[in-house]
């Protein structure tokens, strides 16, 4: 493959996917059948185009726009081959990591979605909570939207579902198994006792 045609391929690929330098080099080596000299020449010719810092910043903004939390953002950037110290420095300098990156409306929508799926309050909290900065916001929205009556109703439905799906879990002989299954789903023991 000629230098020009390979450079055109590399340029098109880079501008389409904006990969990390590491992943980009891996892709070019694979495409060139491990022609390291050709790959290094092409990468050198594209030095003014490849600005990893800008790509990382752009991807972070994209993930935040999609309401992804900090741990998701970090794991995605790591998975895509970006240098950890680079994206951590950008996150630290450009975002207040002592505050939540999650959007209030997004959390409320997620809570309502989980409620429609008959999930316990504790289950919902655990699914949304990944950083201590998110804790207060999640708790506040949960308190506004998820009452004790809601929790009790969800628990009753889950109990009926368990009894109908597992008829062998009758209350008489397998009370502890039912309690364990409900505890595993995030229900509080004092609520479970009320239903049983």
Secondary structure as UniProt FT lines:
FT   HELIX           3..17
FT   HELIX           21..31
FT   TURN            32..33
FT   HELIX           36..45
FT   TURN            46..49
FT   HELIX           52..65
FT   TURN            66..67
FT   HELIX           70..79
FT   TURN            80..81
FT   HELIX           84..94
FT   TURN            97..98
FT   HELIX           104..116
FT   TURN            117..118
FT   HELIX           121..128
FT   HELIX           132..145
FT   HELIX           148..165
FT   TURN            167..168
FT   HELIX           171..184
FT   TURN            185..186
FT   HELIX           189..195
//
